[in-house]
Amino acid sequence: MDNKSFYITTPIYYVNGDPHVGSAYTTVAADVMARYKKTRGYDVYFLTGTDEHGQKVEETAKMKGMTPQEWTDLMAPRFMEMWKALNVKNDDFIRTTQERHKKAVKKILKTVYEKGDIYKGEYEGKYCVSCETFVPENQIVGENCCPDCGKELRMVKEESYFFRMSKYQDALLKHIDEHPDFILPRSRRNEVISFIKQGLQDLSISRNTFEWGIPIEFAPGHITYVWFDALTNYLTAVGYESNPEEFERRWTNGEVVHLLGKDIVRFHAIIWPCMLLSAGEKLPDKVVAHGWWTSEGEKMSKSKGNVIAPLDEVKKYGVDPFRYYLLREVTFGNDGDYSTKGIINRINSDLANDLGNLLNRTLGMYKKYFGEEIVANGQFEEIDLDAQKLYDETLNSVDDTMSRLEFSRALEYIWKFISRMNKYIDETGPWLLAKDETKKERLATIMNMLVYSLEKIAVLVAPYMPESAQKIWNQLGIEKDIEKALLSDVEGWDLLEPGHKLGNPTPIFPRIEVEKEVKEKNPINKDLKIENPITIDDFSKVEIKVVEILEADKVADSDRLLKFKVNDGKNIRQIVSGIAKYYPEYQELVGKKVLGVVNLEPVVLKGELSQGMLLTTEEKKRVKLVEVDSIVKTGSKIK
């Protein structure tokens, strides 16, 4: 048993939205890795949490009529509840608003500042509020869009403190070169190296234009830039500011692995290592970036209604099949497609046919031939020894692939062994041996081989499907907690003493009818009645365009009306809209792109000319403008 510390983290998730299939994927993957390392005897520490500072949080809280702290206090529990529902067993949940974290951030800033790696300057440049990052001119997409999220950039000019990141360019390249597995998969490693070689710029690490963040002690009026704040969470959770012994064990002398989505790999593989080099701390052992998920072959979006809600999937298929599918379907690091047909096929083929069938056949035959109790083994023959050898090879292959966080490959090796044991049944023919009394001892050996293999398989699949693995053990009559099991506990091929009582076989993975499931998911109402029907010619008379709001103001002597100056791509026009009570902070609409009808007959409302109509939605008596992504060109026609 290796008692070395293994420390694994997810990114801390931003609290401006609910957890989704992407964050579920990262967190389940980290949970599987943590559980696997425990089966290998490691002392594991698994961290996840929430990122709660920054301009976006401040603006969202204001829009919701809350303080930033109230907003984050509302959102953080949603992540905790999601992970509980997905059977994620993290050891810690960090929030960047916690005092322990504030102390850690102040400590690392002080260390880096005293080293001379932080200086005062002025920043003028393009800033993405959504990603909370400045974007160099050579990375701007199109006319003025962020390369990561595609949203429009703002020009910002402010006094700022800078981190001398450029100083560590050569040291970082040297570290990456000397540690081939530092950035995984290799495609991301190449991307990061290419980016660094373009030349690292010093990093703005403070803000003074908003207040929601951790104050910088040596820079009055400035708060900590969100990435410098957020990344430090990995140190906070293992005692950086408060527990030197724990920090030395978990970080300095332990194995440290960060899991994250590919969109934030540069922050973790460039900014974070440079911060650590400056602070004199060890760099993480691995930074592993996974791909993105599409849904039924299309990018997920709320407007398309194809966003995968993890809790809905768990209700339909169960938590273990959902966890299994996420990590089996796609090679970790590549993009993947989540499909109804895909998860059903995995449940029916891998879980019901392969693993479920092996369990049911084994227990059914054992009870038929020998009753409920395990009988003594006979001699092992060559076919048995071959299966045992394949199991040993499986252990090595799984450990090798898991060391590179290749979850799908590891499952392939496990299923290769499961398939072998199903074939072993067909090759040994227990039903034929049962007819010959002189073959009873040989029959006992074969049936015990199958039982022992299932006991081992349960421990191998437990990190992925802990509830199902426990059910397998229980059906084998093993009442111990499988979450505490080590692979070393199931060495050998005489695991259960004669007289051990087997449990009752019941299907763990019921089959799902594909056509029925797909039909139920997207039912079409063939008897749909259209209210107030119009023809395509009627619709084509309405000219709808994307308009950009240039100015917004109240209409005098009206509590209901707002007047907007908008750009329709050709003209500046005024539109009056009765949405004042829904937008008390109406100035925040300036710069937004919305939909407007531009061929309405002009009218005068409360003395103000209105040359069109803004389109809105209404849900639960709440009216909202129909906003359009900033990347869409002003004046675009809706057809």
C-alpha positions as CSV (number, residue, x, y, z in Angstrom):
1,M,0.0,0.0,0.0
2,D,1.3,3.4,-1.0
3,N,0.3,6.0,1.6
4,K,1.5,9.0,-0.5
5,S,-0.8,12.0,-0.6
6,F,-2.8,12.5,-3.8
7,Y,-4.5,16.0,-4.1
8,I,-7.0,16.5,-6.9
9,T,-9.0,19.6,-7.8
10,T,-11.8,20.8,-10.1
11,P,-11.8,24.4,-11.1
12,I,-13.9,26.6,-8.7
13,Y,-17.1,27.2,-10.6
14,Y,-18.4,30.7,-11.2
15,V,-21.7,31.4,-9.3
16,N,-23.4,33.4,-12.1
17,G,-25.2,30.3,-13.4
18,D,-26.3,26.8,-12.2
19,P,-24.0,23.8,-12.6
20,H,-24.4,22.1,-16.0
21,V,-23.2,19.0,-17.8
22,G,-19.7,20.5,-18.4
23,S,-19.1,21.2,-14.7
24,A,-20.7,17.8,-13.8
25,Y,-18.3,16.1,-16.2
26,T,-15.2,17.7,-14.5
27,T,-16.5,17.0,-11.0
28,V,-17.5,13.4,-11.7
29,A,-14.1,12.8,-13.3
30,A,-12.3,14.2,-10.3
31,D,-14.5,12.1,-8.0
32,V,-13.7,8.9,-10.0
33,M,-10.0,9.7,-9.9
34,A,-10.1,10.3,-6.2
35,R,-12.0,7.1,-5.6
36,Y,-9.6,5.1,-7.8
37,K,-6.5,6.4,-6.0
38,K,-8.1,5.3,-2.7
39,T,-8.5,1.8,-4.0
40,R,-4.7,2.0,-4.6
41,G,-4.1,3.0,-1.0
42,Y,-3.3,6.7,-1.5
43,D,-4.2,9.3,1.1
44,V,-6.6,11.3,-1.1
45,Y,-7.8,14.9,-0.8
46,F,-10.4,16.1,-3.3
47,L,-11.3,19.8,-3.6
48,T,-14.1,21.6,-5.5
49,G,-15.8,24.9,-4.8
50,T,-17.1,28.2,-6.1
51,D,-15.5,31.4,-7.5
52,E,-17.5,34.2,-6.0
53,H,-15.7,37.6,-6.7
54,G,-15.5,39.8,-9.7
55,Q,-17.4,42.4,-11.7
56,K,-19.9,40.0,-13.2
57,V,-21.1,38.9,-9.7
58,E,-21.3,42.5,-8.5
59,E,-23.4,43.5,-11.6
60,T,-25.7,40.4,-11.4
61,A,-26.3,40.9,-7.7
62,K,-27.2,44.5,-8.3
63,M,-29.6,43.5,-11.1
64,K,-31.2,40.9,-8.7
65,G,-31.6,43.5,-5.9
66,M,-29.1,41.7,-3.7
67,T,-25.7,42.3,-2.2
68,P,-22.9,40.3,-3.8
69,Q,-22.6,38.2,-0.7
70,E,-26.4,37.5,-0.6
71,W,-26.2,36.4,-4.3
72,T,-23.2,34.1,-3.7
73,D,-24.8,32.6,-0.5
74,L,-27.8,31.7,-2.7
75,M,-25.9,30.2,-5.5
76,A,-23.1,28.2,-3.8
77,P,-25.5,25.6,-2.2
78,R,-26.8,24.7,-5.7
79,F,-23.4,23.3,-6.5
80,M,-23.2,21.4,-3.3
81,E,-26.6,19.9,-3.9
82,M,-25.7,18.9,-7.4
83,W,-22.5,17.1,-6.4
84,K,-24.4,15.3,-3.6
85,A,-27.0,14.1,-6.2
86,L,-24.2,12.9,-8.4
87,N,-22.7,10.9,-5.5
88,V,-19.6,13.1,-5.5
89,K,-17.6,12.7,-2.3
90,N,-15.3,15.8,-2.2
91,D,-13.3,16.3,1.0
92,D,-13.6,20.1,0.9
93,F,-15.7,22.8,-0.7
94,I,-14.0,26.1,-0.9
95,R,-15.7,29.5,-1.4
96,T,-13.5,32.4,-2.3
97,T,-15.5,34.6,0.1
98,Q,-14.3,32.5,3.0
99,E,-11.8,34.2,5.5
100,R,-9.2,31.4,5.1
101,H,-9.1,32.1,1.4
102,K,-8.8,35.9,1.8
103,K,-5.8,35.3,4.2
104,A,-4.1,33.0,1.6
105,V,-4.5,35.5,-1.2
106,K,-3.1,38.3,0.9
107,K,-0.1,36.0,1.8
108,I,0.8,35.1,-1.8
109,L,0.4,38.7,-2.9
110,K,2.7,39.9,-0.1
111,T,5.3,37.2,-1.0
112,V,5.3,38.0,-4.7
113,Y,5.3,41.8,-4.0
114,E,8.2,41.6,-1.6
115,K,10.1,39.6,-4.3
116,G,9.8,42.7,-6.6
117,D,7.4,40.9,-9.0
118,I,4.5,43.3,-8.6
119,Y,4.7,47.0,-9.8
120,K,2.3,49.9,-10.3
121,G,1.3,51.0,-13.8
122,E,-1.7,51.9,-15.9
123,Y,-3.7,49.6,-18.1
124,E,-5.5,50.6,-21.2
125,G,-7.0,48.0,-23.4
126,K,-9.9,45.7,-24.4
127,Y,-11.6,43.9,-21.5
128,C,-14.1,41.0,-21.5
129,V,-16.4,41.3,-18.5
130,S,-17.8,37.8,-19.1
131,C,-14.3,36.2,-18.9
132,E,-12.9,38.8,-16.5
133,T,-9.8,39.2,-18.5
134,F,-8.0,41.8,-20.7
135,V,-7.5,40.7,-24.3
136,P,-4.4,41.7,-26.2
137,E,-4.9,43.2,-29.7
138,N,-3.4,40.2,-31.4
139,Q,-6.1,37.9,-29.9
140,I,-9.2,39.9,-30.6
141,V,-11.7,38.1,-32.8
142,G,-13.5,40.0,-35.6
143,E,-14.0,43.7,-35.0
144,N,-14.1,43.6,-31.2
145,C,-14.9,40.2,-29.7
146,C,-13.4,38.0,-27.0
147,P,-11.5,34.9,-28.4
148,D,-12.9,32.7,-25.7
149,C,-16.6,33.6,-25.3
150,G,-17.2,35.7,-28.4
151,K,-18.8,38.6,-26.5
152,E,-18.1,42.2,-27.3
153,L,-15.1,43.8,-25.5
154,R,-15.0,47.0,-23.5
155,M,-12.3,49.6,-23.7
156,V,-10.9,50.1,-20.1
157,K,-8.3,52.5,-18.9
158,E,-7.3,52.4,-15.2
159,E,-4.5,52.4,-12.7
160,S,-3.4,48.9,-12.1
161,Y,-0.8,46.7,-10.4
162,F,1.0,44.3,-12.6
163,F,2.6,40.9,-12.0
164,R,5.9,40.4,-13.9
165,M,4.8,37.2,-15.6
166,S,7.2,37.9,-18.5
167,K,10.1,37.2,-16.1
168,Y,9.1,33.6,-15.8
169,Q,8.6,32.7,-19.5
170,D,11.9,30.8,-19.9
171,A,11.6,29.0,-16.6
172,L,8.0,27.9,-17.4
173,L,9.1,26.6,-20.9
174,K,11.9,24.7,-19.2
175,H,9.6,23.1,-16.7
176,I,7.1,22.0,-19.4
177,D,10.0,20.5,-21.4
178,E,11.3,18.6,-18.5
179,H,7.9,17.3,-17.4
180,P,6.1,15.8,-20.4
181,D,2.9,15.0,-18.4
182,F,2.7,18.5,-16.8
183,I,0.0,19.5,-19.4
184,L,-2.4,16.8,-20.7
185,P,-3.5,15.9,-23.2
186,R,-0.5,16.5,-25.4
187,S,-2.5,18.6,-27.9
188,R,-3.1,21.1,-25.1
189,R,0.5,21.0,-24.2
190,N,1.5,22.0,-27.7
191,E,-1.1,24.8,-27.7
192,V,0.3,26.3,-24.4
193,I,3.9,26.1,-25.6
194,S,3.0,27.9,-28.8
195,F,1.2,30.6,-26.9
196,I,4.1,31.1,-24.5
197,K,6.6,31.4,-27.3
198,Q,4.6,34.3,-28.7
199,G,5.9,36.2,-25.7
200,L,4.3,36.5,-22.2
201,Q,3.0,39.9,-21.2
202,D,2.9,41.2,-17.6
203,L,-0.4,40.5,-16.0
204,S,-2.8,43.2,-14.6
205,I,-3.7,41.8,-11.1
206,S,-5.8,44.6,-9.6
207,R,-8.9,46.6,-10.2
208,N,-10.2,49.9,-8.8
209,T,-13.4,50.4,-10.8
210,F,-15.5,48.0,-8.8
211,E,-15.5,46.8,-5.2
212,W,-16.4,43.1,-5.0
213,G,-13.1,41.4,-4.4
214,I,-10.2,40.9,-1.9
215,P,-8.5,44.2,-1.0
216,I,-4.7,44.4,-1.7
217,E,-2.9,45.6,1.5
218,F,-0.1,47.4,-0.3
219,A,-2.4,49.0,-2.9
220,P,-5.1,51.1,-1.2
221,G,-8.3,51.3,-3.2
222,H,-7.4,48.2,-5.3
223,I,-8.9,44.8,-5.2
224,T,-7.4,41.5,-6.4
225,Y,-7.9,40.6,-10.0
226,V,-10.2,37.6,-10.1
227,W,-7.8,35.1,-11.6
228,F,-5.0,35.9,-9.2
229,D,-7.7,35.5,-6.5
230,A,-9.3,32.3,-7.8
231,L,-6.2,30.3,-8.6
232,T,-4.9,30.6,-5.1
233,N,-7.8,28.5,-3.8
234,Y,-5.8,25.4,-4.6
235,L,-3.3,26.5,-1.9
236,T,-5.8,27.7,0.6
237,A,-7.5,24.4,0.9
238,V,-4.4,22.5,1.9
239,G,-3.2,25.0,4.6
240,Y,-1.0,27.5,2.7
241,E,-1.9,30.3,5.1
242,S,-2.6,28.3,8.3
243,N,-1.1,24.8,8.5
244,P,2.5,24.4,7.3
245,E,2.6,20.6,8.0
246,E,-0.6,19.9,6.1
247,F,0.7,22.1,3.2
248,E,4.0,20.3,3.1
249,R,2.3,16.9,3.0
250,R,-0.5,17.7,0.5
251,W,1.2,20.2,-1.8
252,T,5.0,20.2,-1.5
253,N,5.5,16.5,-1.1
254,G,2.2,15.1,-2.5
255,E,1.0,14.5,-6.1
256,V,-1.2,17.5,-7.2
257,V,-3.6,17.2,-10.2
258,H,-5.8,20.0,-11.6
259,L,-8.8,19.0,-13.8
260,L,-10.5,21.7,-15.9
261,G,-12.2,22.5,-19.1
262,K,-10.0,23.4,-22.2
263,D,-11.3,27.0,-22.1
264,I,-9.3,27.8,-19.0
265,V,-6.2,25.8,-19.7
266,R,-4.0,28.9,-20.3
267,F,-4.8,30.4,-16.9
268,H,-3.9,27.1,-15.2
269,A,-0.9,26.2,-17.4
270,I,0.6,29.7,-17.7
271,I,-0.6,32.3,-15.1
272,W,-0.8,29.8,-12.2
273,P,2.7,28.2,-12.7
274,C,4.2,31.7,-13.1
275,M,2.6,32.8,-9.8
276,L,3.9,29.7,-8.1
277,L,7.4,30.2,-9.5
278,S,7.4,33.7,-8.1
279,A,6.1,32.6,-4.7
280,G,8.7,29.9,-4.5
281,E,6.2,27.0,-4.4
282,K,6.1,23.7,-6.2
283,L,4.2,23.6,-9.4
284,P,1.3,21.1,-9.8
285,D,2.2,17.7,-11.2
286,K,-0.5,17.7,-13.8
287,V,-2.9,20.2,-15.5
288,V,-5.4,18.1,-17.4
289,A,-7.9,19.8,-19.7
290,H,-11.0,18.1,-21.1
291,G,-13.1,19.0,-24.1
292,W,-16.7,20.4,-24.5
293,W,-20.0,18.5,-24.8
294,T,-22.5,19.0,-27.6
295,S,-26.0,17.7,-27.4
296,E,-27.3,15.4,-30.2
297,G,-24.6,16.8,-32.5
298,E,-25.4,20.5,-31.8
299,K,-23.9,23.1,-29.5
300,M,-25.9,23.4,-26.3
301,S,-27.9,26.6,-25.9
302,K,-30.9,27.7,-23.9
303,S,-32.6,29.1,-27.1
304,K,-32.4,25.7,-28.8
305,G,-33.7,24.0,-25.6
306,N,-31.0,21.3,-25.9
307,V,-29.1,22.0,-22.7
308,I,-28.4,18.7,-20.8
309,A,-29.6,19.0,-17.2
310,P,-27.7,16.4,-15.1
311,L,-30.4,16.0,-12.5
312,D,-33.0,15.2,-15.2
313,E,-30.7,12.6,-16.7
314,V,-30.1,11.0,-13.3
315,K,-33.8,10.8,-12.8
316,K,-34.3,9.0,-16.1
317,Y,-31.3,6.6,-16.1
318,G,-29.9,6.5,-12.5
319,V,-26.8,8.2,-11.1
320,D,-24.3,5.3,-11.9
321,P,-25.3,4.9,-15.6
322,F,-25.0,8.7,-16.0
323,R,-21.5,8.8,-14.4
324,Y,-20.5,5.8,-16.5
325,Y,-21.7,7.3,-19.8
326,L,-19.9,10.6,-19.2
327,L,-16.5,8.9,-18.7
328,R,-16.9,6.0,-21.1
329,E,-18.3,7.8,-24.1
330,V,-15.4,10.1,-25.0
331,T,-11.7,10.1,-24.5
332,F,-10.9,12.6,-21.7
333,G,-9.5,15.7,-23.5
334,N,-11.6,15.4,-26.7
335,D,-14.9,17.0,-27.3
336,G,-17.9,14.7,-26.9
337,D,-21.5,14.5,-28.0
338,Y,-24.2,13.7,-25.4
339,S,-27.1,11.8,-27.0
340,T,-30.1,9.9,-25.8
341,K,-29.3,7.0,-28.1
342,G,-25.7,7.0,-26.9
343,I,-26.5,6.7,-23.2
344,I,-29.2,4.0,-23.8
345,N,-26.8,2.0,-25.9
346,R,-24.2,2.1,-23.2
347,I,-26.7,1.0,-20.6
348,N,-28.1,-1.8,-22.7
349,S,-24.8,-3.1,-24.1
350,D,-22.1,-2.4,-21.5
351,L,-24.1,-2.5,-18.3
352,A,-27.1,-4.8,-18.9
353,N,-25.6,-7.2,-21.5
354,D,-22.0,-7.4,-20.3
355,L,-21.7,-6.7,-16.6
356,G,-25.3,-7.4,-15.5
357,N,-25.5,-10.6,-17.5
358,L,-22.2,-11.9,-16.0
359,L,-23.5,-11.3,-12.5
360,N,-27.0,-12.8,-13.2
361,R,-25.7,-15.9,-15.0
362,T,-23.0,-16.6,-12.3
363,L,-25.3,-16.3,-9.3
364,G,-28.1,-18.2,-11.1
365,M,-25.9,-21.2,-12.0
366,Y,-24.1,-21.2,-8.6
367,K,-27.4,-21.5,-6.7
368,K,-28.7,-24.1,-9.1
369,Y,-25.6,-26.3,-8.9
370,F,-24.4,-25.8,-5.3
371,G,-27.1,-23.9,-3.4
372,E,-26.4,-20.6,-1.5
373,E,-23.0,-21.5,0.0
374,I,-19.5,-21.3,-1.6
375,V,-17.9,-24.8,-2.0
376,A,-14.2,-25.7,-2.0
377,N,-12.1,-25.1,-5.1
378,G,-10.5,-27.8,-7.1
379,Q,-7.3,-27.5,-9.2
380,F,-6.9,-24.5,-11.6
381,E,-6.5,-25.4,-15.3
382,E,-4.8,-23.5,-18.1
383,I,-8.0,-21.6,-19.1
384,D,-8.4,-20.4,-15.5
385,L,-4.7,-19.3,-15.3
386,D,-5.2,-17.4,-18.6
387,A,-8.1,-15.5,-17.2
388,Q,-6.1,-14.8,-14.0
389,K,-3.2,-13.5,-16.1
390,L,-5.6,-11.2,-18.0
391,Y,-6.8,-9.8,-14.7
392,D,-3.2,-9.0,-13.7
393,E,-2.7,-7.3,-17.1
394,T,-5.9,-5.4,-16.6
395,L,-4.8,-4.0,-13.3
396,N,-1.5,-2.7,-14.9
397,S,-3.3,-1.3,-17.9
398,V,-5.9,0.5,-15.8
399,D,-3.3,2.0,-13.6
400,D,-1.2,3.1,-16.6
401,T,-4.2,4.8,-18.3
402,M,-5.6,6.3,-15.0
403,S,-2.1,7.9,-14.3
404,R,-2.8,9.9,-17.5
405,L,-6.5,10.4,-16.6
406,E,-7.6,8.4,-19.6
407,F,-10.9,7.3,-18.1
408,S,-12.4,5.9,-21.2
409,R,-9.3,3.7,-22.0
410,A,-9.3,2.4,-18.4
411,L,-12.9,1.3,-18.8
412,E,-12.1,-0.3,-22.1
413,Y,-9.6,-2.5,-20.3
414,I,-12.0,-3.4,-17.5
415,W,-14.7,-4.3,-20.0
416,K,-12.3,-6.4,-21.9
417,F,-11.9,-8.5,-18.8
418,I,-15.7,-8.6,-18.2
419,S,-16.1,-9.8,-21.8
420,R,-13.5,-12.4,-21.2
421,M,-15.3,-13.8,-18.2
422,N,-18.6,-14.0,-20.2
423,K,-16.7,-15.9,-22.9
424,Y,-15.2,-18.1,-20.1
425,I,-18.7,-19.3,-19.2
426,D,-19.4,-20.3,-22.8
427,E,-16.0,-22.0,-23.2
428,T,-16.2,-24.0,-19.9
429,G,-19.9,-24.9,-20.3
430,P,-20.9,-25.3,-16.6
431,W,-24.3,-26.6,-17.6
432,L,-22.6,-29.6,-19.3
433,L,-20.3,-30.3,-16.3
434,A,-23.3,-30.2,-13.9
435,K,-24.7,-33.3,-15.6
436,D,-21.6,-35.4,-14.7
437,E,-21.1,-36.1,-11.0
438,T,-17.4,-36.8,-11.5
439,K,-16.9,-33.2,-12.8
440,K,-18.3,-31.6,-9.6
441,E,-14.9,-30.4,-8.4
442,R,-14.1,-28.9,-11.8
443,L,-17.5,-27.2,-11.9
444,A,-16.8,-25.8,-8.4
445,T,-13.5,-24.3,-9.6
446,I,-15.2,-22.6,-12.6
447,M,-18.0,-21.2,-10.6
448,N,-15.7,-19.9,-7.9
449,M,-13.5,-18.3,-10.6
450,L,-16.6,-16.4,-11.8
451,V,-17.5,-15.3,-8.3
452,Y,-14.0,-14.2,-7.5
453,S,-13.8,-12.3,-10.8
454,L,-17.0,-10.4,-10.0
455,E,-15.7,-9.5,-6.5
456,K,-12.7,-8.0,-8.2
457,I,-14.7,-6.3,-11.0
458,A,-16.9,-4.6,-8.4
459,V,-13.8,-2.9,-6.9
460,L,-12.5,-1.9,-10.3
461,V,-15.9,-0.3,-11.3
462,A,-16.6,1.2,-7.9
463,P,-14.9,4.5,-8.6
464,Y,-17.2,5.0,-11.6
465,M,-20.4,3.4,-10.2
466,P,-20.1,3.1,-6.4
467,E,-23.8,2.2,-5.8
468,S,-23.9,-0.5,-8.4
469,A,-20.5,-1.9,-7.2
470,Q,-22.0,-2.1,-3.7
471,K,-25.0,-4.0,-5.1
472,I,-22.7,-6.5,-6.8
473,W,-20.9,-7.1,-3.5
474,N,-24.2,-7.5,-1.7
475,Q,-25.5,-10.0,-4.2
476,L,-22.2,-11.9,-3.7
477,G,-23.1,-11.9,0.0
478,I,-20.3,-9.4,0.9
479,E,-21.7,-6.8,3.3
480,K,-18.6,-4.7,3.7
481,D,-18.5,-1.0,2.5
482,I,-17.0,-1.2,-1.0
483,E,-16.0,2.5,-0.9
484,K,-13.4,1.4,1.7
485,A,-12.1,-1.5,-0.4
486,L,-8.6,-1.6,-1.7
487,L,-7.5,-3.5,-4.8
488,S,-5.0,-5.3,-2.6
489,D,-7.9,-6.7,-0.6
490,V,-9.0,-8.7,-3.6
491,E,-5.7,-10.3,-4.6
492,G,-5.6,-14.0,-5.1
493,W,-8.3,-16.4,-6.4
494,D,-9.6,-18.0,-3.2
495,L,-11.3,-14.9,-1.8
496,L,-14.4,-16.4,-0.2
497,E,-14.2,-19.2,2.3
498,P,-16.2,-22.4,1.8
499,G,-19.5,-21.9,3.6
500,H,-19.8,-18.2,2.6
501,K,-23.4,-17.5,1.8
502,L,-24.3,-15.8,-1.4
503,G,-27.0,-13.1,-1.7
504,N,-29.9,-13.0,-4.1
505,P,-29.5,-12.0,-7.8
506,T,-31.6,-9.1,-9.0
507,P,-31.0,-7.1,-12.2
508,I,-29.0,-4.0,-11.4
509,F,-29.2,-2.5,-14.9
510,P,-32.6,-2.9,-16.5
511,R,-32.6,-2.7,-20.3
512,I,-34.2,0.4,-21.9
513,E,-36.2,0.3,-25.2
514,V,-34.5,2.8,-27.5
515,E,-37.4,3.7,-29.7
516,K,-39.8,4.1,-26.7
517,E,-37.3,6.4,-24.9
518,V,-36.6,8.6,-27.9
519,K,-40.3,8.9,-28.6
520,E,-41.1,9.8,-25.0
521,K,-38.4,12.4,-24.9
522,N,-39.7,14.4,-27.9
523,P,-43.4,13.8,-28.3
524,I,-45.0,15.5,-31.3
525,N,-48.6,16.7,-30.9
526,K,-50.1,15.8,-34.2
527,D,-53.5,17.3,-33.2
528,L,-51.9,20.7,-32.3
529,K,-54.4,23.6,-33.0
530,I,-52.9,26.8,-34.2
531,E,-54.5,29.9,-32.7
532,N,-54.9,33.0,-34.9
533,P,-53.1,31.4,-37.8
534,I,-51.2,33.5,-40.4
535,T,-49.6,32.7,-43.7
536,I,-45.9,33.1,-44.5
537,D,-46.9,36.1,-46.6
538,D,-48.4,37.7,-43.5
539,F,-45.2,37.1,-41.6
540,S,-43.0,38.4,-44.4
541,K,-44.7,41.8,-44.1
542,V,-43.2,42.3,-40.6
543,E,-39.6,43.6,-40.8
544,I,-37.7,42.5,-37.7
545,K,-34.0,43.6,-37.2
546,V,-31.3,43.4,-34.7
547,V,-31.0,46.9,-33.2
548,E,-28.4,48.3,-30.8
549,I,-29.5,50.5,-27.9
550,L,-27.5,53.7,-28.0
551,E,-29.4,55.8,-25.4
552,A,-32.2,55.0,-22.8
553,D,-34.3,57.5,-20.8
554,K,-37.6,57.8,-19.1
555,V,-40.6,59.5,-20.8
556,A,-41.7,62.5,-18.9
557,D,-45.0,62.2,-16.9
558,S,-45.1,58.4,-17.4
559,D,-44.2,55.6,-15.0
560,R,-44.6,53.0,-17.8
561,L,-42.7,54.3,-20.8
562,L,-39.0,54.3,-21.7
563,K,-37.6,55.9,-24.8
564,F,-34.7,54.4,-26.6
565,K,-32.4,55.7,-29.4
566,V,-31.4,52.7,-31.4
567,N,-29.2,51.9,-34.4
568,D,-30.9,49.7,-36.9
569,G,-27.9,49.3,-39.2
570,K,-28.9,52.2,-41.5
571,N,-30.6,54.8,-39.3
572,I,-30.8,56.1,-35.8
573,R,-34.4,56.0,-34.7
574,Q,-36.4,56.4,-31.5
575,I,-38.6,53.7,-30.1
576,V,-40.9,54.1,-27.1
577,S,-41.6,50.9,-25.0
578,G,-43.9,50.3,-22.0
579,I,-41.3,48.3,-20.0
580,A,-40.2,50.9,-17.4
581,K,-41.3,48.9,-14.4
582,Y,-39.3,45.9,-15.5
583,Y,-36.1,47.8,-16.0
584,P,-35.5,50.2,-13.1
585,E,-31.8,50.3,-14.0
586,Y,-32.7,51.0,-17.6
587,Q,-29.2,52.6,-18.3
588,E,-27.7,49.1,-18.2
589,L,-29.5,48.4,-21.5
590,V,-27.2,50.8,-23.3
591,G,-25.0,48.7,-25.6
592,K,-27.3,45.7,-25.7
593,K,-28.5,44.3,-29.0
594,V,-32.3,43.5,-29.1
595,L,-34.9,42.7,-31.6
596,G,-37.1,45.5,-33.0
597,V,-39.9,45.8,-35.6
598,V,-38.8,48.6,-37.9
599,N,-41.7,48.9,-40.4
600,L,-44.5,49.9,-38.0
601,E,-46.4,53.1,-38.7
602,P,-44.8,55.8,-36.5
603,V,-47.0,57.0,-33.6
604,V,-46.7,59.6,-30.8
605,L,-46.9,58.4,-27.2
606,K,-47.0,60.9,-24.4
607,G,-45.5,63.5,-26.7
608,E,-42.6,61.3,-27.9
609,L,-42.3,59.9,-31.4
610,S,-42.0,56.1,-31.6
611,Q,-40.6,54.7,-34.9
612,G,-40.9,51.0,-34.2
613,M,-41.5,48.4,-31.5
614,L,-39.0,46.4,-29.4
615,L,-39.9,42.7,-29.0
616,T,-40.3,41.2,-25.5
617,T,-41.2,37.9,-23.9
618,E,-43.5,37.5,-20.9
619,E,-43.2,34.7,-18.3
620,K,-44.8,34.7,-14.9
621,K,-45.8,38.4,-15.4
622,R,-42.2,39.3,-16.0
623,V,-41.5,41.1,-19.3
624,K,-38.0,41.0,-20.8
625,L,-36.5,42.3,-24.0
626,V,-35.4,39.7,-26.5
627,E,-31.6,40.1,-26.3
628,V,-29.3,39.0,-29.1
629,D,-25.7,37.9,-28.7
630,S,-23.3,40.9,-29.2
631,I,-21.5,39.0,-31.9
632,V,-24.5,39.3,-34.2
633,K,-24.2,42.3,-36.6
634,T,-26.5,45.3,-36.0
635,G,-29.1,45.6,-38.7
636,S,-29.3,41.8,-39.3
637,K,-32.8,40.8,-40.5
638,I,-34.8,38.1,-38.7
639,K,-36.4,35.7,-41.2
